[in-house]
Amino acid sequence: MEWADFTTPWGRGWVACRGGAVVDLRLGGCPPKGAPRADLPIARKVERYFAGEAVVFNEPFAWPETGEFGRRVYEAVRRIPRGRTRTYGEIAREAGRPKAARAVGQFMRRNPLCLIIP
């Protein structure tokens, strides 16, 4: 795994990649210990996004290890059109468990790929 940092209007963030796939993207916090720092193009893309450019994050990424329901939640969130929102209840219904809105909230709280899985 390798990582790069980027600047946002609220401070620094970092992104980590393994084998060319994004595995973690955080706004704040500490990068992975022991991993080498690299010049990752996605870090510059994140900076352009925060500068106001219309950026599409279509890099390969590793799905978070969440089980089947978590994967369906993250897939549903990725289908939300840019500039639109959905409630956790709406996502829970789309992911096949209409009464699991709180679980959706927990998956989103632990989302390691913000911006890629918004």
OpenMM code with the backbone's topology and positions (N, CA, C; nanometers):
from openmm import Vec3, app, unit

residues = "MET GLU TRP ALA ASP PHE THR THR PRO TRP GLY ARG GLY TRP VAL ALA CYS ARG GLY GLY ALA VAL VAL ASP LEU ARG LEU GLY GLY CYS PRO PRO LYS GLY ALA PRO ARG ALA ASP LEU PRO ILE ALA ARG LYS VAL GLU ARG TYR PHE ALA GLY GLU ALA VAL VAL PHE ASN GLU PRO PHE ALA TRP PRO GLU THR GLY GLU PHE GLY ARG ARG VAL TYR GLU ALA VAL ARG ARG ILE PRO ARG GLY ARG THR ARG THR TYR GLY GLU ILE ALA ARG GLU ALA GLY ARG PRO LYS ALA ALA ARG ALA VAL GLY GLN PHE MET ARG ARG ASN PRO LEU CYS LEU ILE ILE PRO".split()
positions = [
    Vec3(0.0851, -0.1169, 0.0000),
    Vec3(0.0000, 0.0000, 0.0000),
    Vec3(0.0901, 0.1237, 0.0000),
    Vec3(0.0443, 0.2273, -0.0699),
    Vec3(0.1128, 0.3554, -0.0704),
    Vec3(0.0084, 0.4646, -0.0531),
    Vec3(0.0514, 0.5823, -0.0100),
    Vec3(-0.0440, 0.6885, 0.0170),
    Vec3(0.0103, 0.8240, -0.0270),
    Vec3(-0.0839, 0.9175, -0.0410),
    Vec3(-0.0497, 1.0564, -0.0738),
    Vec3(-0.1447, 1.1467, 0.0029),
    Vec3(-0.0983, 1.2658, 0.0346),
    Vec3(-0.1866, 1.3600, 0.1029),
    Vec3(-0.2377, 1.4645, 0.0049),
    Vec3(-0.3413, 1.5361, 0.0475),
    Vec3(-0.4001, 1.6426, -0.0336),
    Vec3(-0.4519, 1.7500, 0.0606),
    Vec3(-0.4795, 1.8663, 0.0027),
    Vec3(-0.5286, 1.9800, 0.0794),
    Vec3(-0.6744, 2.0061, 0.0448),
    Vec3(-0.7545, 2.0332, 0.1472),
    Vec3(-0.8941, 2.0727, 0.1299),
    Vec3(-0.9124, 2.2080, 0.1979),
    Vec3(-1.0262, 2.2716, 0.1786),
    Vec3(-1.0497, 2.3983, 0.2496),
    Vec3(-1.0509, 2.3818, 0.4018),
    Vec3(-1.0679, 2.2599, 0.4520),
    Vec3(-1.0765, 2.2347, 0.5960),
    Vec3(-0.9503, 2.1720, 0.6525),
    Vec3(-0.8506, 2.1550, 0.5709),
    Vec3(-0.7268, 2.0948, 0.6195),
    Vec3(-0.6791, 1.9845, 0.5264),
    Vec3(-0.5920, 1.9006, 0.5791),
    Vec3(-0.5313, 1.7958, 0.4973),
    Vec3(-0.6121, 1.6673, 0.5050),
    Vec3(-0.5983, 1.5889, 0.4001),
    Vec3(-0.6560, 1.4555, 0.3933),
    Vec3(-0.5538, 1.3645, 0.3293),
    Vec3(-0.5892, 1.2396, 0.3135),
    Vec3(-0.4977, 1.1449, 0.2515),
    Vec3(-0.5749, 1.0351, 0.1804),
    Vec3(-0.5079, 0.9741, 0.0853),
    Vec3(-0.5650, 0.8642, 0.0085),
    Vec3(-0.4603, 0.7528, 0.0020),
    Vec3(-0.5063, 0.6288, 0.0127),
    Vec3(-0.4163, 0.5136, 0.0059),
    Vec3(-0.4595, 0.4226, -0.1088),
    Vec3(-0.3608, 0.3680, -0.1792),
    Vec3(-0.3858, 0.2773, -0.2915),
    Vec3(-0.3039, 0.1495, -0.2735),
    Vec3(-0.3599, 0.0411, -0.3228),
    Vec3(-0.2888, -0.0865, -0.3250),
    Vec3(-0.3112, -0.1475, -0.4637),
    Vec3(-0.2024, -0.1777, -0.5308),
    Vec3(-0.2145, -0.2381, -0.6636),
    Vec3(-0.2920, -0.1531, -0.7613),
    Vec3(-0.2826, -0.0215, -0.7500),
    Vec3(-0.3517, 0.0683, -0.8423),
    Vec3(-0.4964, 0.0970, -0.8054),
    Vec3(-0.5481, 0.0356, -0.6978),
    Vec3(-0.6868, 0.0578, -0.6561),
    Vec3(-0.6901, 0.1393, -0.5271),
    Vec3(-0.7823, 0.2330, -0.5204),
    Vec3(-0.7992, 0.3132, -0.3997),
    Vec3(-0.8590, 0.2236, -0.2908),
    Vec3(-0.7952, 0.2234, -0.1734),
    Vec3(-0.8457, 0.1424, -0.0622),
    Vec3(-0.8917, 0.2280, 0.0556),
    Vec3(-0.8524, 0.3536, 0.0591),
    Vec3(-0.8927, 0.4409, 0.1689),
    Vec3(-0.8774, 0.5856, 0.1237),
    Vec3(-0.9725, 0.6697, 0.1593),
    Vec3(-0.9674, 0.8116, 0.1266),
    Vec3(-1.0303, 0.8847, 0.2432),
    Vec3(-0.9510, 0.9616, 0.3158),
    Vec3(-0.9983, 1.0250, 0.4384),
    Vec3(-0.9761, 1.1758, 0.4360),
    Vec3(-1.0724, 1.2468, 0.4919),
    Vec3(-1.0605, 1.3909, 0.5109),
    Vec3(-1.0170, 1.4107, 0.6547),
    Vec3(-0.8882, 1.4225, 0.6758),
    Vec3(-0.8337, 1.4345, 0.8101),
    Vec3(-0.7799, 1.3009, 0.8587),
    Vec3(-0.7364, 1.2988, 0.9810),
    Vec3(-0.6819, 1.1772, 1.0389),
    Vec3(-0.5379, 1.1543, 0.9956),
    Vec3(-0.4891, 1.0376, 1.0299),
    Vec3(-0.3501, 1.0030, 1.0022),
    Vec3(-0.3411, 0.8980, 0.8926),
    Vec3(-0.2451, 0.9114, 0.8027),
    Vec3(-0.2264, 0.8107, 0.6977),
    Vec3(-0.1758, 0.6796, 0.7581),
    Vec3(-0.1795, 0.5715, 0.6813),
    Vec3(-0.1374, 0.4415, 0.7338),
    Vec3(0.0096, 0.4413, 0.7737),
    Vec3(0.0365, 0.3934, 0.8923),
    Vec3(0.1752, 0.3872, 0.9411),
    Vec3(0.2534, 0.2829, 0.8637),
    Vec3(0.3754, 0.3182, 0.8305),
    Vec3(0.4650, 0.2250, 0.7640),
    Vec3(0.4486, 0.2172, 0.6135),
    Vec3(0.3410, 0.2743, 0.5603),
    Vec3(0.3211, 0.2713, 0.4156),
    Vec3(0.4010, 0.3846, 0.3521),
    Vec3(0.4618, 0.3586, 0.2365),
    Vec3(0.5404, 0.4645, 0.1727),
    Vec3(0.4508, 0.5726, 0.1121),
    Vec3(0.5001, 0.6947, 0.1172),
    Vec3(0.4316, 0.8064, 0.0542),
    Vec3(0.4624, 0.8018, -0.0947),
    Vec3(0.3636, 0.8371, -0.1783),
    Vec3(0.3809, 0.8324, -0.3235),
    Vec3(0.3111, 0.9527, -0.3859),
    Vec3(0.3346, 0.9741, -0.5126),
    Vec3(0.2655, 1.0779, -0.5880),
    Vec3(0.1495, 1.0109, -0.6604),
    Vec3(0.0321, 1.0101, -0.5986),
    Vec3(-0.0848, 0.9441, -0.6558),
    Vec3(-0.1717, 1.0466, -0.7274),
    Vec3(-0.2019, 1.0236, -0.8548),
    Vec3(-0.2829, 1.1203, -0.9302),
    Vec3(-0.4185, 1.1494, -0.8661),
    Vec3(-0.4759, 1.0538, -0.7955),
    Vec3(-0.6065, 1.0794, -0.7346),
    Vec3(-0.5981, 1.1889, -0.6281),
    Vec3(-0.4836, 1.2035, -0.5626),
    Vec3(-0.4696, 1.3102, -0.4627),
    Vec3(-0.4834, 1.4470, -0.5285),
    Vec3(-0.4239, 1.4650, -0.6454),
    Vec3(-0.4377, 1.5930, -0.7162),
    Vec3(-0.5823, 1.6113, -0.7651),
    Vec3(-0.6469, 1.5021, -0.8023),
    Vec3(-0.7856, 1.5085, -0.8471),
    Vec3(-0.8769, 1.5540, -0.7329),
    Vec3(-0.8508, 1.5051, -0.6121),
    Vec3(-0.9286, 1.5472, -0.4953),
    Vec3(-0.9098, 1.6978, -0.4726),
    Vec3(-0.7886, 1.7465, -0.4865),
    Vec3(-0.7647, 1.8903, -0.4705),
    Vec3(-0.8415, 1.9706, -0.5753),
    Vec3(-0.8449, 1.9211, -0.6993),
    Vec3(-0.9222, 1.9901, -0.8037),
    Vec3(-1.0713, 1.9904, -0.7690),
    Vec3(-1.1203, 1.8796, -0.7146),
    Vec3(-1.2607, 1.8699, -0.6723),
    Vec3(-1.2912, 1.9792, -0.5697),
    Vec3(-1.2049, 1.9926, -0.4684),
    Vec3(-1.2277, 2.0924, -0.3650),
    Vec3(-1.2024, 2.2344, -0.4138),
    Vec3(-1.1367, 2.2498, -0.5271),
    Vec3(-1.1182, 2.3816, -0.5884),
    Vec3(-1.2389, 2.4204, -0.6733),
    Vec3(-1.3365, 2.3301, -0.6847),
    Vec3(-1.4595, 2.3628, -0.7557),
    Vec3(-1.4744, 2.3005, -0.8924),
    Vec3(-1.3766, 2.2232, -0.9376),
    Vec3(-1.3889, 2.1562, -1.0678),
    Vec3(-1.4907, 2.0436, -1.0602),
    Vec3(-1.5591, 2.0181, -1.1699),
    Vec3(-1.6496, 1.9028, -1.1791),
    Vec3(-1.5631, 1.7800, -1.2079),
    Vec3(-1.5374, 1.7025, -1.1073),
    Vec3(-1.4478, 1.5879, -1.1165),
    Vec3(-1.5288, 1.4601, -1.0996),
    Vec3(-1.4997, 1.3614, -1.1826),
    Vec3(-1.5622, 1.2294, -1.1701),
    Vec3(-1.4574, 1.1343, -1.1142),
    Vec3(-1.4905, 1.0703, -1.0038),
    Vec3(-1.3988, 0.9742, -0.9421),
    Vec3(-1.4300, 0.8354, -0.9976),
    Vec3(-1.3586, 0.8004, -1.1034),
    Vec3(-1.3827, 0.6718, -1.1690),
    Vec3(-1.2616, 0.5790, -1.1593),
    Vec3(-1.1720, 0.6078, -1.0656),
    Vec3(-1.0553, 0.5225, -1.0457),
    Vec3(-1.1000, 0.3869, -0.9928),
    Vec3(-1.0222, 0.2830, -1.0207),
    Vec3(-1.0542, 0.1536, -0.9598),
    Vec3(-1.0408, 0.1653, -0.8081),
    Vec3(-1.1277, 0.0954, -0.7371),
    Vec3(-1.1219, 0.0984, -0.5916),
    Vec3(-1.1572, -0.0388, -0.5362),
    Vec3(-1.1146, -0.0618, -0.4144),
    Vec3(-1.1461, -0.1870, -0.3459),
    Vec3(-1.2705, -0.1636, -0.2617),
    Vec3(-1.3742, -0.2435, -0.2868),
    Vec3(-1.4964, -0.2303, -0.2077),
    Vec3(-1.4641, -0.2564, -0.0611),
    Vec3(-1.5201, -0.1761, 0.0297),
    Vec3(-1.5001, -0.2033, 0.1724),
    Vec3(-1.5531, -0.3427, 0.2075),
    Vec3(-1.4876, -0.4095, 0.3001),
    Vec3(-1.5317, -0.5420, 0.3442),
    Vec3(-1.6446, -0.5247, 0.4445),
    Vec3(-1.7678, -0.5424, 0.3968),
    Vec3(-1.8845, -0.5137, 0.4796),
    Vec3(-1.9883, -0.6243, 0.4798),
    Vec3(-1.9725, -0.7258, 0.4001),
    Vec3(-2.0788, -0.8248, 0.3841),
    Vec3(-2.1737, -0.7823, 0.2733),
    Vec3(-2.2678, -0.8687, 0.2448),
    Vec3(-2.3587, -0.8477, 0.1314),
    Vec3(-2.4446, -0.7217, 0.1473),
    Vec3(-2.5061, -0.7024, 0.2639),
    Vec3(-2.5922, -0.5851, 0.2810),
    Vec3(-2.5117, -0.4557, 0.2705),
    Vec3(-2.3961, -0.4508, 0.3332),
    Vec3(-2.3122, -0.3313, 0.3239),
    Vec3(-2.2741, -0.3004, 0.1806),
    Vec3(-2.2437, -0.4032, 0.1055),
    Vec3(-2.2087, -0.3819, -0.0363),
    Vec3(-2.3276, -0.3231, -0.1118),
    Vec3(-2.4479, -0.3755, -0.0847),
    Vec3(-2.5674, -0.3220, -0.1517),
    Vec3(-2.5923, -0.1766, -0.1119),
    Vec3(-2.5639, -0.1431, 0.0144),
    Vec3(-2.5784, -0.0041, 0.0602),
    Vec3(-2.4834, 0.0856, -0.0182),
    Vec3(-2.3558, 0.0486, -0.0232),
    Vec3(-2.2580, 0.1316, -0.0930),
    Vec3(-2.2872, 0.1396, -0.2429),
    Vec3(-2.3356, 0.0325, -0.3027),
    Vec3(-2.3723, 0.0368, -0.4445),
    Vec3(-2.4886, 0.1332, -0.4663),
    Vec3(-2.5875, 0.1299, -0.3768),
    Vec3(-2.7023, 0.2210, -0.3885),
    Vec3(-2.6572, 0.3660, -0.3751),
    Vec3(-2.5669, 0.3920, -0.2839),
    Vec3(-2.5176, 0.5285, -0.2646),
    Vec3(-2.4414, 0.5760, -0.3882),
    Vec3(-2.3636, 0.4884, -0.4491),
    Vec3(-2.2890, 0.5281, -0.5699),
    Vec3(-2.3814, 0.5625, -0.6864),
    Vec3(-2.5031, 0.5115, -0.6851),
    Vec3(-2.5976, 0.5411, -0.7940),
    Vec3(-2.6714, 0.6731, -0.7750),
    Vec3(-2.6549, 0.7392, -0.6609),
    Vec3(-2.7228, 0.8673, -0.6397),
    Vec3(-2.6614, 0.9699, -0.7349),
    Vec3(-2.7433, 1.0354, -0.8155),
    Vec3(-2.6886, 1.1343, -0.9097),
    Vec3(-2.6217, 1.2506, -0.8367),
    Vec3(-2.5204, 1.3060, -0.9003),
    Vec3(-2.4487, 1.4207, -0.8446),
    Vec3(-2.5473, 1.5321, -0.8113),
    Vec3(-2.5332, 1.5888, -0.6932),
    Vec3(-2.6187, 1.6985, -0.6509),
    Vec3(-2.7500, 1.6550, -0.5891),
    Vec3(-2.7737, 1.5259, -0.5794),
    Vec3(-2.8979, 1.4728, -0.5211),
    Vec3(-2.8680, 1.4093, -0.3866),
    Vec3(-2.9717, 1.3891, -0.3092),
    Vec3(-2.9570, 1.3240, -0.1793),
    Vec3(-3.0596, 1.2128, -0.1651),
    Vec3(-3.0359, 1.1244, -0.0706),
    Vec3(-3.1300, 1.0188, -0.0332),
    Vec3(-3.1245, 1.0055, 0.1190),
    Vec3(-3.2359, 0.9671, 0.1779),
    Vec3(-3.2352, 0.9404, 0.3218),
    Vec3(-3.1803, 0.8002, 0.3453),
    Vec3(-3.1396, 0.7752, 0.4693),
    Vec3(-3.0937, 0.6406, 0.5029),
    Vec3(-3.2071, 0.5399, 0.4820),
    Vec3(-3.3299, 0.5800, 0.5081),
    Vec3(-3.4443, 0.4915, 0.4847),
    Vec3(-3.4599, 0.4564, 0.3378),
    Vec3(-3.4427, 0.5532, 0.2507),
    Vec3(-3.4520, 0.5270, 0.1069),
    Vec3(-3.3420, 0.4311, 0.0625),
    Vec3(-3.2210, 0.4514, 0.1138),
    Vec3(-3.1098, 0.3618, 0.0789),
    Vec3(-3.1369, 0.2215, 0.1332),
    Vec3(-3.1881, 0.2122, 0.2545),
    Vec3(-3.2190, 0.0808, 0.3128),
    Vec3(-3.3202, 0.0062, 0.2256),
    Vec3(-3.4233, 0.0756, 0.1804),
    Vec3(-3.5221, 0.0111, 0.0923),
    Vec3(-3.4579, -0.0351, -0.0371),
    Vec3(-3.3751, 0.0505, -0.0967),
    Vec3(-3.3103, 0.0143, -0.2229),
    Vec3(-3.2141, -0.1033, -0.2050),
    Vec3(-3.1543, -0.1139, -0.0866),
    Vec3(-3.0598, -0.2229, -0.0593),
    Vec3(-3.1313, -0.3502, -0.0136),
    Vec3(-3.2630, -0.3469, -0.0058),
    Vec3(-3.3389, -0.4682, 0.0230),
    Vec3(-3.3764, -0.4917, 0.1685),
    Vec3(-3.3501, -0.3950, 0.2564),
    Vec3(-3.3873, -0.4085, 0.3976),
    Vec3(-3.4508, -0.2781, 0.4438),
    Vec3(-3.5810, -0.2607, 0.4153),
    Vec3(-3.6458, -0.1320, 0.4375),
    Vec3(-3.6456, -0.0814, 0.5815),
    Vec3(-3.6253, -0.1678, 0.6781),
    Vec3(-3.6264, -0.1237, 0.8186),
    Vec3(-3.4855, -0.1051, 0.8743),
    Vec3(-3.3858, -0.1020, 0.7879),
    Vec3(-3.2464, -0.0974, 0.8326),
    Vec3(-3.1814, 0.0394, 0.8138),
    Vec3(-3.2584, 0.1463, 0.8294),
    Vec3(-3.2025, 0.2807, 0.8099),
    Vec3(-3.0862, 0.3080, 0.9054),
    Vec3(-3.0964, 0.2634, 1.0300),
    Vec3(-2.9873, 0.2877, 1.1251),
    Vec3(-2.8607, 0.2135, 1.0833),
    Vec3(-2.8769, 0.0928, 1.0300),
    Vec3(-2.7599, 0.0178, 0.9813),
    Vec3(-2.6954, 0.0916, 0.8649),
    Vec3(-2.7763, 0.1488, 0.7774),
    Vec3(-2.7221, 0.2280, 0.6665),
    Vec3(-2.6387, 0.3430, 0.7230),
    Vec3(-2.6905, 0.4105, 0.8253),
    Vec3(-2.6162, 0.5189, 0.8877),
    Vec3(-2.4816, 0.4728, 0.9411),
    Vec3(-2.4773, 0.3533, 0.9987),
    Vec3(-2.3509, 0.3003, 1.0501),
    Vec3(-2.2531, 0.2697, 0.9370),
    Vec3(-2.3024, 0.2139, 0.8283),
    Vec3(-2.2136, 0.1886, 0.7132),
    Vec3(-2.1572, 0.3197, 0.6604),
    Vec3(-2.2407, 0.4229, 0.6523),
    Vec3(-2.1937, 0.5501, 0.5992),
    Vec3(-2.0958, 0.6173, 0.6962),
    Vec3(-2.1159, 0.5996, 0.8257),
    Vec3(-2.0226, 0.6562, 0.9242),
    Vec3(-1.8846, 0.5940, 0.9092),
    Vec3(-1.8799, 0.4660, 0.8720),
    Vec3(-1.7516, 0.3955, 0.8594),
    Vec3(-1.6995, 0.3921, 0.7150),
    Vec3(-1.7627, 0.4629, 0.6251),
    Vec3(-1.7257, 0.4615, 0.4842),
    Vec3(-1.5792, 0.5031, 0.4649),
    Vec3(-1.4925, 0.4116, 0.4206),
    Vec3(-1.3513, 0.4472, 0.4035),
    Vec3(-1.3206, 0.5118, 0.2678),
    Vec3(-1.4223, 0.5351, 0.1863),
    Vec3(-1.3974, 0.5884, 0.0523),
    Vec3(-1.4853, 0.7091, 0.0223),
    Vec3(-1.4833, 0.8063, 0.1127),
    Vec3(-1.5639, 0.9255, 0.0882),
    Vec3(-1.5240, 0.9842, -0.0473),
    Vec3(-1.6127, 1.0498, -0.1120),
    Vec3(-1.6012, 1.1052, -0.2471),
    Vec3(-1.6183, 0.9956, -0.3528),
    Vec3(-1.5592, 0.8787, -0.3358),
    Vec3(-1.5780, 0.7687, -0.4321),
    Vec3(-1.7123, 0.7005, -0.4044),
    Vec3(-1.7393, 0.6750, -0.2762),
    Vec3(-1.8718, 0.6320, -0.2313),
    Vec3(-1.9190, 0.7488, -0.1450),
    Vec3(-1.9939, 0.8414, -0.2063),
    Vec3(-2.0207, 0.9694, -0.1377),
    Vec3(-2.1073, 0.9598, -0.0129),
] * unit.nanometer
topology = app.Topology()
chain = topology.addChain("A")
for resn in residues:
    res = topology.addResidue(resn, chain)
    for name in ("N", "CA", "C"):
        topology.addAtom(name, app.Element.getBySymbol(name[0]), res)
